[in-house]
């Protein structure tokens, strides 16, 4: 026998479906099977084979780093189409982007992240509501035990918006997020977040422009800017609050939602609308507060507004919350999120 490895046929008792040949070590009788470099499309997994698959979450002593609990771990950005019902009874199928996390106890290596996806897919044929989100959370909780869980579903929601005077119509798209959380006691809390884009005409600039015309006959244009309010609400247990309800609250509060389709008469109407409802950024926050605070279906809320100033190179911002104990605070610092 020379010093090179020899290739031998495998004994009959070895799994021929897996290994066709084996190496023989020099000066030994040890056989080392050759791994097949091919994909077996005909291989089928049965329960016996599945039971042999390693599970890293159950590996003893496998925790890396500090053996401490993690507040949130999971997945972000998996997409699927979800069905939404409109107030008119129509059904919209929208691309939804899902973030799903759970808490992880110390001594645990990890979680079965695909379970979040599989649980969501089990409900994909349903018309999506906050109650659907609650069902998904409860189902997931039953599978994983005593972990806390959180799901966020982000969509771009289209609504037909009529022009002010011409009779045209166009689609306005609203960035919205539906969120559900489940604590260790099994309690589910439900939240809705909406970005509402509007125009803000400065009251001070409007008065100064009028003064210039009245006193000096000077033609002056008050400044206004595209602005955004991010509204986050917690819905009362058992209550139904739709995204359309929240949009109506913002429209009733701010009046100057940006337009989609316009002719000259619509542009003139929008100028008049801004003249009728000028607002500082603090006015905007208080106006939205007034609407949300009057809705008994809303347990708590936070409103963050940003006016992208045309007078200045910086933005004017404000934040307000309802003030519920243990609820939202006015701690909103990343106003760069509110660019339009």
Legacy VTK file of the C-alpha trace (Angstrom):
# vtk DataFile Version 3.0
C-alpha trace
ASCII
DATASET POLYDATA
POINTS 340 float
0.000 0.000 0.000
1.466 3.382 -0.947
1.333 6.557 1.169
-1.529 8.080 -0.806
-5.154 7.866 0.252
-7.003 5.165 -1.544
-10.583 5.387 -2.740
-12.653 2.351 -1.874
-16.253 1.369 -2.389
-18.315 1.752 0.779
-19.545 -1.270 2.708
-23.151 -2.130 2.012
-24.282 -1.087 5.483
-23.264 2.551 4.855
-25.917 4.960 3.464
-25.242 4.790 -0.273
-27.727 7.621 -0.925
-25.387 9.924 0.960
-21.850 8.682 0.219
-20.685 6.922 -2.926
-16.991 6.492 -2.049
-14.630 6.688 0.919
-10.958 7.433 1.589
-8.781 4.844 3.300
-6.175 6.353 5.634
-2.632 5.068 5.011
-1.563 2.224 7.315
-5.027 2.077 8.915
-8.346 0.491 8.275
-10.304 3.741 8.946
-12.734 4.854 6.264
-13.530 8.546 5.831
-16.643 9.122 3.694
-16.482 11.626 0.839
-19.122 14.393 1.150
-21.196 14.593 -2.008
-20.900 17.965 -3.747
-24.385 17.954 -5.184
-27.926 18.942 -4.218
-30.269 16.009 -3.826
-33.645 17.320 -5.002
-35.262 13.986 -4.204
-34.279 13.935 -0.537
-37.286 14.088 1.774
-37.196 14.918 5.488
-39.058 12.580 7.828
-39.587 12.822 11.590
-36.644 10.564 12.333
-34.259 12.717 10.313
-35.733 15.923 11.708
-35.083 14.715 15.263
-31.345 14.541 14.501
-31.066 18.189 13.431
-29.054 20.317 15.896
-30.824 23.108 17.794
-28.445 25.872 18.858
-31.034 27.385 21.212
-30.723 24.285 23.402
-26.948 24.042 23.394
-25.645 23.926 26.954
-23.322 26.793 27.851
-23.710 28.386 24.436
-24.531 31.944 25.597
-21.901 34.365 24.314
-20.961 37.485 26.245
-22.790 38.565 29.402
-25.440 36.069 30.479
-28.199 38.644 30.916
-31.738 39.153 29.669
-32.343 41.007 26.392
-35.342 43.306 26.229
-36.011 42.926 22.480
-34.700 40.498 19.896
-36.347 39.452 16.673
-36.759 40.400 13.042
-37.279 43.584 11.058
-38.407 44.225 7.517
-40.094 41.006 6.451
-42.867 41.808 3.998
-46.200 40.316 3.080
-49.445 41.555 1.528
-52.236 42.319 3.994
-55.881 43.113 3.371
-57.449 46.270 4.801
-61.120 47.255 4.735
-62.028 50.838 3.831
-64.969 52.754 5.344
-66.744 52.336 1.991
-66.572 48.556 2.324
-63.830 48.055 -0.256
-60.799 45.858 0.354
-57.250 47.097 -0.195
-54.284 44.742 -0.427
-51.176 46.573 0.730
-47.523 45.686 1.132
-46.860 45.509 4.870
-43.446 45.676 6.515
-43.313 43.818 9.806
-41.059 44.101 12.836
-41.467 41.372 15.438
-39.529 41.073 18.683
-39.666 39.238 21.992
-37.722 39.471 25.214
-35.034 36.872 25.856
-34.270 35.564 29.307
-30.779 35.032 30.661
-29.413 31.482 30.073
-31.281 31.365 26.743
-29.209 31.221 23.571
-31.839 32.616 21.241
-35.356 32.396 19.841
-36.991 30.683 16.896
-37.307 33.829 14.772
-39.087 32.097 11.908
-41.974 31.438 14.291
-42.825 35.149 14.181
-43.147 34.915 10.420
-45.077 31.635 10.485
-47.527 32.925 13.095
-48.151 36.030 11.011
-48.713 33.990 7.853
-51.321 31.888 9.641
-53.488 35.057 9.750
-52.569 36.539 6.357
-55.959 35.773 4.772
-57.827 37.809 7.397
-58.767 41.447 6.944
-56.181 43.222 9.065
-57.298 45.166 12.132
-55.864 45.909 15.546
-57.772 42.874 16.790
-55.980 40.734 14.199
-52.714 42.012 15.590
-53.878 41.049 19.081
-54.687 37.523 17.893
-51.244 37.127 16.338
-49.581 38.261 19.555
-51.625 35.840 21.646
-50.903 32.935 19.294
-47.208 33.692 19.380
-47.276 33.991 23.160
-48.805 30.510 23.420
-45.971 29.059 21.350
-43.047 30.677 23.138
-44.343 30.781 26.714
-43.760 33.643 29.131
-41.896 36.057 26.885
-42.976 39.605 26.245
-43.689 40.283 22.582
-44.113 43.222 20.229
-45.297 43.508 16.634
-45.203 46.564 14.366
-46.851 46.609 10.944
-45.949 49.541 8.694
-47.919 50.411 5.564
-48.414 53.228 3.094
-52.161 53.678 3.143
-53.867 55.258 0.077
-57.021 57.356 0.256
-58.814 59.238 -2.501
-58.816 62.959 -1.659
-60.929 65.452 -3.639
-59.539 68.789 -4.739
-60.887 71.915 -3.059
-62.890 73.384 -5.963
-62.224 71.789 -9.346
-63.761 68.387 -8.669
-60.529 66.474 -9.365
-59.469 63.556 -7.183
-56.123 62.004 -6.347
-54.511 59.449 -4.063
-53.019 60.710 -0.822
-50.658 58.202 0.810
-50.323 58.051 4.593
-47.369 56.441 6.340
-48.897 54.489 9.207
-47.889 51.870 11.751
-50.015 49.472 13.756
-48.370 48.149 16.903
-49.259 45.595 19.524
-47.432 44.664 22.710
-47.947 41.734 25.042
-46.555 41.637 28.583
-45.789 38.738 30.893
-49.336 38.752 32.263
-50.782 38.251 28.785
-52.161 41.788 28.486
-52.235 43.186 24.968
-51.923 46.915 24.288
-52.684 48.391 20.856
-51.253 51.483 19.199
-51.626 53.380 15.937
-49.078 55.822 14.513
-49.784 58.230 11.655
-47.704 60.776 9.738
-49.927 63.645 8.604
-48.497 66.215 6.171
-49.961 69.726 6.102
-49.162 73.324 5.241
-48.369 75.831 7.979
-48.661 79.543 7.241
-46.891 81.693 9.814
-49.333 84.040 11.638
-46.575 86.561 12.347
-45.454 86.653 8.724
-49.076 86.999 7.578
-49.665 90.040 9.827
-46.388 91.656 8.763
-47.244 91.160 5.089
-50.648 92.806 5.621
-48.965 95.657 7.482
-46.585 96.253 4.570
-49.521 96.446 2.160
-51.703 98.632 4.362
-49.056 101.103 5.584
-46.594 101.277 2.700
-48.427 99.744 -0.250
-45.702 97.114 -0.517
-46.575 93.747 -2.066
-45.555 91.088 0.465
-46.061 87.335 0.661
-46.209 85.636 4.077
-44.143 82.496 4.374
-45.552 79.007 4.797
-44.017 75.567 4.656
-44.761 71.905 4.319
-45.062 70.420 7.796
-45.604 67.064 9.434
-47.346 65.820 12.564
-46.543 62.355 13.860
-49.462 61.170 15.943
-49.155 58.126 18.204
-52.189 56.863 20.073
-52.964 53.973 22.387
-56.418 52.544 21.773
-58.672 51.669 24.723
-59.105 47.931 25.312
-62.064 46.668 23.312
-62.485 49.894 21.335
-62.263 50.185 17.549
-60.245 53.041 16.095
-59.416 52.990 12.394
-56.653 54.770 10.577
-59.307 56.828 8.805
-60.598 58.019 12.183
-57.148 59.311 13.042
-56.783 61.016 9.668
-60.124 62.786 10.183
-58.948 64.013 13.600
-55.847 65.541 11.992
-57.852 67.118 9.188
-60.319 68.646 11.625
-57.483 69.967 13.761
-55.162 71.388 11.097
-57.428 72.037 8.056
-54.528 72.582 5.647
-53.611 69.084 4.502
-51.386 69.159 1.416
-53.231 68.672 -1.877
-52.896 66.004 -4.558
-54.650 67.199 -7.747
-54.998 70.945 -8.319
-56.097 73.441 -10.946
-55.771 77.221 -10.568
-59.006 77.467 -8.617
-57.725 74.804 -6.193
-54.428 76.607 -5.696
-56.290 79.820 -4.977
-58.556 77.978 -2.547
-55.525 76.515 -0.775
-54.058 80.002 -0.365
-57.343 81.136 1.160
-57.406 78.071 3.422
-53.925 78.877 4.710
-55.043 82.452 5.280
-58.016 81.223 7.305
-55.940 78.800 9.403
-52.420 80.189 9.981
-50.590 78.356 12.746
-47.385 78.315 14.731
-45.933 74.893 15.497
-47.231 75.113 19.081
-50.693 75.890 17.726
-50.568 72.745 15.610
-49.710 70.560 18.600
-52.518 72.010 20.716
-55.068 71.722 17.924
-54.324 68.032 17.440
-54.326 67.535 21.228
-57.836 68.979 21.377
-59.143 66.487 18.819
-57.472 63.410 20.285
-58.345 64.280 23.871
-62.042 64.422 22.983
-62.097 60.849 21.625
-62.989 58.349 24.335
-61.508 55.481 22.311
-58.019 56.926 22.759
-56.392 56.096 26.083
-53.133 57.983 25.537
-51.325 59.903 22.815
-48.227 61.795 21.764
-48.056 64.431 19.020
-44.775 65.629 17.501
-44.887 68.454 14.943
-42.201 69.864 12.697
-42.535 72.948 10.503
-39.784 72.962 7.862
-39.244 76.691 7.947
-38.891 78.670 4.721
-37.813 81.746 6.701
-35.022 79.951 8.593
-32.476 77.266 7.819
-33.725 75.316 10.818
-37.095 73.783 11.690
-39.666 74.738 14.301
-40.732 71.760 16.431
-43.100 70.913 19.258
-44.167 67.832 21.210
-47.201 67.292 23.395
-48.685 64.276 25.166
-51.844 63.544 27.094
-50.025 63.049 30.384
-51.257 59.583 31.396
-49.324 58.059 34.289
-46.889 55.503 32.910
-47.857 56.415 29.339
-46.354 58.515 26.598
-43.972 61.293 27.515
-42.985 64.365 25.527
-39.576 62.793 24.963
-39.239 63.034 21.177
-35.808 64.114 20.047
-35.184 62.713 16.573
-37.060 65.378 14.622
-35.094 64.478 11.500
-37.674 61.683 11.140
-40.279 64.350 10.442
-38.859 65.580 7.165
-41.463 65.601 4.394
LINES 1 341
340 0 1 2 3 4 5 6 7 8 9 10 11 12 13 14 15 16 17 18 19 20 21 22 23 24 25 26 27 28 29 30 31 32 33 34 35 36 37 38 39 40 41 42 43 44 45 46 47 48 49 50 51 52 53 54 55 56 57 58 59 60 61 62 63 64 65 66 67 68 69 70 71 72 73 74 75 76 77 78 79 80 81 82 83 84 85 86 87 88 89 90 91 92 93 94 95 96 97 98 99 100 101 102 103 104 105 106 107 108 109 110 111 112 113 114 115 116 117 118 119 120 121 122 123 124 125 126 127 128 129 130 131 132 133 134 135 136 137 138 139 140 141 142 143 144 145 146 147 148 149 150 151 152 153 154 155 156 157 158 159 160 161 162 163 164 165 166 167 168 169 170 171 172 173 174 175 176 177 178 179 180 181 182 183 184 185 186 187 188 189 190 191 192 193 194 195 196 197 198 199 200 201 202 203 204 205 206 207 208 209 210 211 212 213 214 215 216 217 218 219 220 221 222 223 224 225 226 227 228 229 230 231 232 233 234 235 236 237 238 239 240 241 242 243 244 245 246 247 248 249 250 251 252 253 254 255 256 257 258 259 260 261 262 263 264 265 266 267 268 269 270 271 272 273 274 275 276 277 278 279 280 281 282 283 284 285 286 287 288 289 290 291 292 293 294 295 296 297 298 299 300 301 302 303 304 305 306 307 308 309 310 311 312 313 314 315 316 317 318 319 320 321 322 323 324 325 326 327 328 329 330 331 332 333 334 335 336 337 338 339
